[in-house]
Amino acid sequence: MIEIRRLTAGDEAHARQLNGLFAREFDDPESYASRPPADAWLARLLAREHVHALVALDGDDVIGGLVAYELEKFEQQRSEIYIYDLAVAEAHRRQGVATALIGRLCAIGAERGAWVVYVQADYGDEPAVALYTRLGTREDVMHFDIAVKAGGG
């Protein structure tokens, strides 16, 4: 039986497993495994109400998970939740794990008064596009990364 659980302070070991899963499934060890954060950093992050780290557990093994951030809006008194990372171990795909994770996040969002959960997908990632199309409304947008420079300019 797969358990979906929100990580909180004290769950640093599962957070590390989740980063390991992201490193493997995204084939990106540089981002997710090369400079792991200290336990104190993870505990502080997991204690924040606006950070939603959910894992799918098979026993004590993280087989899927997501990290999402709740953003308070300026134009209205409401928030939205952005799924930043979501992955499921290859051996557990097509079994409803990602859908269960997103469902749990939506339930958390409803409890917190969020008005929407949103996520980006890469062109060519057809399984992700199919999943998100089944669950929501597609918007085609452009994404830009703007480098942060020392000194603000």
C-alpha positions, 0 to 999 in steps of 0.5 A: 500500500502506497502512503502519501505523506507531507514532509515536516521538520524531522523528515530530513531523511525522506527529503534526502531520498526525494532529492535522490529520486529527483537526481535519478529520474531527471538525470540531473545529479548536479542540481539534486545531489552534488551539494546536498543541504544541511539537515538544519536547512532542510528542517527549516524549509520543511517547517515553512507553511508555504513549502509543500513537500509530499512523498509517496512511500512504499514502506520507508522507501520514497518512490515518488514525490513533489515539491511545491511552493504556495505563493500569496498573490498581490492582486487579490487576497488568495494564493496559488500553488506552483509544483516545482518538481514532481517525479515517480520512480520508473518501476512505479509509473503508470500506477496512479502515484503522480495523480495521488500526489497531485490530488493530495496537494490539491486537497491541501490547497483547498484547505488553505484557500488556494485558488489554483495549482499549476505546473510546467512541463517540458516540450517532449515530455509526453507522459507529463503533458498527458497527465497534466492535460487529464488533470487541468487546463493547458496554457502555452506560455514562455518561460525565462530564466533571468540570472541574479547578479551580485549588486542587483544590476 
